[in-house]
Amino acid sequence: MAYAIEAHGLHKSFQTHEAVCGVDLAIRQGELFALLGPNGAGKTTTIHMLTTLLLPDRGSAHICGYDVVHDAAAVRRHISVTGQFAALDESLTGMQNLMLFAELHGYNRKEARMLAEKLLESFNLVNAGGKTVGNYSGGMRRRLDLAAGVLSQPKVMFLDEPTTGLDPQSRRELWDVVRRLVNNGTTVLLTTQYLEEADQLADRIGFIAAGKIIAVGTPEQLKESIGGKMLTIRLKEGSDPADICRLIESEYGLEAHMDDNGSIVKLVAGEAILAHKVIGTLLDQSAMIEDFTLSEPILDDVYFALTANNGKESGS
Ligand SMILES: Nc1ncnc2c1ncn2[C@@H]1O[C@H](COP(=O)(O)OP(=O)(O)OP(=O)(O)O)[C@@H](O)[C@H]1O
């Protein structure tokens, strides 16, 4: 099968630091793939290599069959890259910005106007088309930026944290736009800090940590890989979560983790019966439990489990 985005063993180091160490990707045409990982994991470096902004040290990558190193110009003709910082002229209106981009892509003035009108409509910006971009909200700017990106009819779009800083309503509006692009056959590689966004939008998700892809799958596959239900225990003030984790590990051999502010302990409890036994044991030992819930895993749980394990494997 020919992939829209394909990478084999991509490596990139900065001085002595290996930022990307052997990334493989195979993303089908029309697929929305989300690349997730903590700060410094290597997402941007990977995207920069795939979009020809950075030369890989080793490995290879192809976009729509074109080599990112040897056919960089052809790659650029097939992609668009948008991110948190929209490349728009603040002093022009939305309509003028789109017309400018269209004319830069070789459309004449009349064609550019028609295309800009169509794009303003598709991206829910008809009422904003006559206003200067300097007066746009964050969500409007991102939608206009995406509209400008679509104008060149890219086969592959790289969206680097496109909803960072947007309010929930603007984020949802942008999701609708992205879904429509994918439904029309565009391949999208998305990075995001919001796991819920990846869960909502992505066909598949790749988790990257310390420059390596550590898991790939559909959101459902990744959640199933956790291996059962999550038990979340909220502790009363003054209790020691480290003690609780140790007790659970020694009694049941289950690995429990506390959250950053130390009031919640989480573990994969598998079956409900085991969760009830754990709670029973903790209460017998007079653990100060405020409440507890047993729930299906969400992507945050997958992310937590993966990045916690990866930290151990790499010895950090
Ligand atoms: N130009 C550079 N020079 C030196 N080190 C760099 C450079 N660019 C990235 N790095 C380092 O490479 C590693 C990967 O960075 P990268 O920006 O790819 O991560 P990221 O996953 O995109 O992180 P974030 O979510 O914070 O943007 C980091 O340790 C970063 O400090």
The ligand as a MOL file (V3000), in Angstrom:
LIG
                    3D

  0  0  0     0  0            999 V3000
M  V30 BEGIN CTAB
M  V30 COUNTS 31 33 0 0 0
M  V30 BEGIN ATOM
M  V30 1 N 17.3280 23.5890 17.2750 0
M  V30 2 C 17.5650 22.8550 18.3540 0
M  V30 3 N 18.7670 22.8800 18.9700 0
M  V30 4 C 19.0110 22.1220 20.0660 0
M  V30 5 N 18.1130 21.2880 20.6240 0
M  V30 6 C 16.8950 21.2310 20.0850 0
M  V30 7 C 16.5590 21.9960 18.9150 0
M  V30 8 N 15.2490 21.7070 18.5910 0
M  V30 9 C 14.8220 20.8110 19.4930 0
M  V30 10 N 15.7840 20.5220 20.3810 0
M  V30 11 C 15.7000 19.5620 21.4880 0
M  V30 12 O 15.2500 18.3240 20.9500 0
M  V30 13 C 14.2980 17.7030 21.8250 0
M  V30 14 C 13.0000 17.4810 21.0730 0
M  V30 15 O 12.3940 18.7370 20.8390 0
M  V30 16 P 11.0130 18.9270 20.0640 0
M  V30 17 O 10.7650 20.3940 19.9280 0
M  V30 18 O 11.0310 18.1040 18.8370 0
M  V30 19 O 9.9820 18.2750 21.0840 0
M  V30 20 P 8.3910 18.3990 21.1230 0
M  V30 21 O 7.8970 17.0240 21.3920 0
M  V30 22 O 7.8910 19.0870 19.9190 0
M  V30 23 O 8.1730 19.2890 22.4010 0
M  V30 24 P 7.0720 20.4570 22.7010 0
M  V30 25 O 5.7830 19.7390 22.9600 0
M  V30 26 O 7.6370 21.0840 23.9320 0
M  V30 27 O 7.0480 21.3570 21.5190 0
M  V30 28 C 14.1800 18.6050 23.0200 0
M  V30 29 O 15.0390 18.1280 24.0280 0
M  V30 30 C 14.6430 19.9510 22.5170 0
M  V30 31 O 15.2020 20.7070 23.5550 0
M  V30 END ATOM
M  V30 BEGIN BOND
M  V30 1 1 1 2
M  V30 2 1 2 3
M  V30 3 2 2 7
M  V30 4 2 3 4
M  V30 5 1 4 5
M  V30 6 2 5 6
M  V30 7 1 6 7
M  V30 8 1 6 10
M  V30 9 1 7 8
M  V30 10 2 8 9
M  V30 11 1 9 10
M  V30 12 1 10 11
M  V30 13 1 11 12
M  V30 14 1 11 30
M  V30 15 1 12 13
M  V30 16 1 13 14
M  V30 17 1 13 28
M  V30 18 1 14 15
M  V30 19 1 15 16
M  V30 20 2 16 17
M  V30 21 1 16 18
M  V30 22 1 16 19
M  V30 23 1 19 20
M  V30 24 2 20 21
M  V30 25 1 20 22
M  V30 26 1 20 23
M  V30 27 1 23 24
M  V30 28 2 24 25
M  V30 29 1 24 26
M  V30 30 1 24 27
M  V30 31 1 28 29
M  V30 32 1 28 30
M  V30 33 1 30 31
M  V30 END BOND
M  V30 END CTAB
M  END
